[in-house]
Amino acid sequence: MSTTTAPPQEVRSTGAGPAPLTKVGSAFLEALGDEQTRAILLALDLEELDVHELVLRTGLPQSSVYRKLHDLEEAELVRIVRYAFTPEGRKVEIYRSRLREVRVHLGNGRVRLEMIPREDSADRLGSMWEEVQVRRP
């Protein structure tokens, strides 16, 4: 099993100015700077949660959780991993962070983000299927 590592995102603090970060790198830095978004991202790093559970864990209003989740989904930092049904029969989305780990490297006047995606069983099956297709005669 191989772990895919995204190329490091780099910001230079010297010279002609910062090199542009990718959309995901920029969104991650923004998420860290916003207390509410950071709380949601940290909760989803630990486990899969629905909106109601996120409201309980973070103490944020439901409308804020929905808005922040929408922004995090657009930025590709979280995703819906599955759907579940409440005892009342209502369908709810279950979210999880797309990132397994982020490493920040400081040195030589640069900041680099190494973003390592979370690999779930669906990702592993997709990777295995790609390998099977490549190996076929």
C-alpha positions, 0 to 999 in steps of 0.5 A: 500500500502506497501513501500519496503525498501532495507536493509541498506548497511553498511560500517564499518570504524573500525576493520578488514576493511569495510564490502562490499557494494552491487553492488547498494550501491557501484554504488550509492557512485560512482555516487555521486563522479562523477559530470556528473553522479550525474547531470544525477541521480539528473535530473532523480530523479525529472522527467522522461527524454529522452537523448535529455532532459538530454543533455539540462538539464545537459549541457553534451555531448550526448555521455557522457549522453549515456555512463553514462546512460548505467553505471547507468542502469548496476548498477540498479540505473536508468531504462527505464520506457517507450518508446515515439516517436518523431515528426519525428517518432523516438522511444526514451527511457524515463529514471527515477531513481530507487531510491525514497530516500537514507538515510545516517546514520553515527554512531558507526564508521559506515556508513549505506545507506538506499536505498528506491526504487521508486515505480511506478504504474507497481510496485504497480500492480505487488505487488497487483497481488502477493497478489491476487495470495497468497490469492487465495484458 
